[in-house]
Structure formats: C-alpha cells, structure tokens
Amino acid sequence: MKNWSTYLLKCSDHSLYCGVTKDFKARLKEHNGGAASKYTRSRLPVELVAIRQDLTKSQAHKLEYRVKKSPKHKKVQVLKDWPIR
C-alpha cells in the first residue's frame, strides 16, 4: 500500500531532520509538541521543507536512508528526484 511519506524538516537551529510516517499532519504536531524525536525536541519549532508521498513502507525507508546519507545541500533534491522502483 502506498500510503507512506518521507519528509524533511528544518529545525530552529537550521539543521535538517528526515523521517518517515503514514500520517504527516499528526507527526508534525508530535514533533512540534516535543514528543516525536529526541533530535527535534531540543530544536523546536520545526517546519516542513519537503515531502515525498504515496510511497510503500519499503520505498519510504529506502528514501529516508538515501536522504540521511546525502550532504545537507543535496537533501531536498534527493528527496524530490529519487526514482520510484
């Protein structure tokens, strides 16, 4: 089922955080509420930079891995351009 998303957030310290979820709106509320991630909890507020939707769970996790391994200046482009297989 293609109901997964890989997302990229910009934290208050201008760092980037990449994650995977089935419900982005709920997940963003969790992040900004300090309950979603230890990393983002100390860097609030966070805001959406980019999102790739309609992925399978496997595709979403593979894309997350690819984004996290990319240099900061290429993360958004990797998220947008990653080919679906």
Sine and cosine of phi, psi and omega as CSV:
sin_phi,cos_phi,sin_psi,cos_psi,sin_omega,cos_omega
0.00,0.00,0.73,-0.69,-0.04,-1.00
-0.99,-0.12,0.95,0.31,0.02,-1.00
-0.79,-0.61,0.38,0.93,0.01,-1.00
-0.97,-0.23,0.42,-0.91,0.02,-1.00
-0.71,-0.70,0.55,-0.84,0.19,-0.98
-0.92,-0.38,0.76,-0.65,-0.11,-0.99
-0.76,-0.65,0.38,-0.92,0.01,-1.00
-0.79,-0.61,0.83,-0.56,-0.01,-1.00
-0.93,-0.36,0.54,-0.84,0.14,-0.99
-0.98,-0.21,0.83,-0.56,-0.01,-1.00
-1.00,0.02,0.21,-0.98,-0.04,-1.00
-0.89,0.46,-0.40,0.91,0.04,-1.00
-1.00,-0.01,0.19,0.98,0.02,-1.00
0.95,0.31,0.18,0.98,0.13,-0.99
-0.98,0.18,0.23,-0.97,-0.01,-1.00
-0.91,-0.42,0.57,-0.82,0.03,-1.00
-0.78,-0.62,0.76,-0.65,0.02,-1.00
-0.92,-0.39,0.67,-0.74,0.01,-1.00
-0.51,-0.86,0.07,-1.00,-0.04,-1.00
-0.77,-0.64,0.62,-0.78,0.01,-1.00
-0.36,-0.93,0.27,-0.96,0.13,-0.99
-0.99,-0.12,-0.38,0.93,-0.04,-1.00
-0.73,-0.69,1.00,-0.04,-0.12,-0.99
-0.91,0.43,-0.67,0.75,-0.03,-1.00
-0.86,0.51,-0.70,0.72,0.03,-1.00
-0.92,0.40,-0.64,0.77,-0.03,-1.00
-0.91,0.41,-0.64,0.77,0.03,-1.00
-0.89,0.45,-0.64,0.77,0.07,-1.00
-0.88,0.47,-0.66,0.76,0.03,-1.00
-0.89,0.46,-0.70,0.71,0.02,-1.00
-0.85,0.52,-0.78,0.62,-0.05,-1.00
-0.95,0.31,-0.26,0.96,0.10,-1.00
-1.00,0.01,-0.05,1.00,0.03,-1.00
0.99,0.15,0.24,0.97,-0.09,-1.00
-0.94,-0.35,-0.06,1.00,-0.13,-0.99
-1.00,-0.07,-0.60,0.80,-0.14,-0.99
-0.48,-0.88,0.68,-0.74,0.06,-1.00
-0.89,0.46,-0.59,0.80,-0.02,-1.00
-0.90,0.43,-0.76,0.65,-0.08,-1.00
-0.98,0.22,-0.38,0.93,-0.04,-1.00
-0.81,0.59,-0.61,0.79,-0.03,-1.00
-1.00,-0.09,0.14,0.99,-0.05,-1.00
-0.77,-0.64,0.61,0.79,-0.06,-1.00
-0.99,0.10,0.47,-0.88,-0.04,1.00
-0.99,0.14,0.25,-0.97,0.07,-1.00
-0.90,-0.43,0.44,-0.90,0.04,-1.00
-0.66,-0.75,0.48,-0.88,-0.02,-1.00
-0.94,0.35,0.73,-0.69,0.08,-1.00
-0.97,-0.26,-0.72,0.70,-0.02,-1.00
-0.37,-0.93,0.43,-0.90,0.03,-1.00
-0.54,-0.84,0.60,-0.80,0.10,-0.99
-0.86,-0.51,0.87,-0.49,-0.10,-0.99
-0.93,-0.36,0.05,-1.00,0.04,-1.00
0.87,0.50,0.74,0.68,0.04,-1.00
-0.93,-0.38,0.40,-0.91,0.19,-0.98
-0.97,0.23,0.22,-0.98,0.02,-1.00
-0.86,0.51,-0.70,0.72,0.00,-1.00
-0.89,0.46,-0.72,0.70,0.03,-1.00
-0.88,0.48,-0.68,0.74,-0.01,-1.00
-0.88,0.47,-0.68,0.73,-0.01,-1.00
-0.95,0.31,-0.59,0.81,0.06,-1.00
-0.91,0.42,-0.66,0.75,0.02,-1.00
-0.92,0.40,-0.67,0.74,0.05,-1.00
-0.84,0.55,-0.72,0.69,0.01,-1.00
-0.87,0.50,-0.70,0.71,-0.01,-1.00
-0.89,0.46,-0.69,0.73,0.00,-1.00
-0.90,0.43,-0.71,0.70,-0.03,-1.00
-0.89,0.45,-0.47,0.88,0.01,-1.00
-0.99,0.10,-0.18,0.98,-0.04,-1.00
-0.99,0.10,0.45,-0.89,0.10,-0.99
-0.90,0.43,0.46,-0.89,-0.09,-1.00
-0.79,0.61,-0.69,0.73,-0.07,-1.00
-0.95,0.32,-0.15,0.99,0.00,-1.00
-0.93,-0.36,-0.09,1.00,-0.11,-0.99
-0.86,0.51,-0.72,0.70,-0.02,-1.00
-0.89,0.45,-0.69,0.72,-0.02,-1.00
-0.91,0.41,-0.64,0.77,0.05,-1.00
-0.87,0.49,-0.69,0.72,0.00,-1.00
-0.88,0.48,-0.68,0.73,-0.03,-1.00
-0.96,0.27,-0.59,0.81,-0.14,-0.99
-1.00,-0.10,-0.16,0.99,-0.10,-1.00
-0.85,0.53,0.80,-0.60,-0.04,-1.00
-0.97,0.24,0.66,-0.75,0.08,-1.00
-0.99,0.11,0.77,-0.64,0.01,-1.00
-0.88,-0.47,0.00,0.00,0.00,0.00
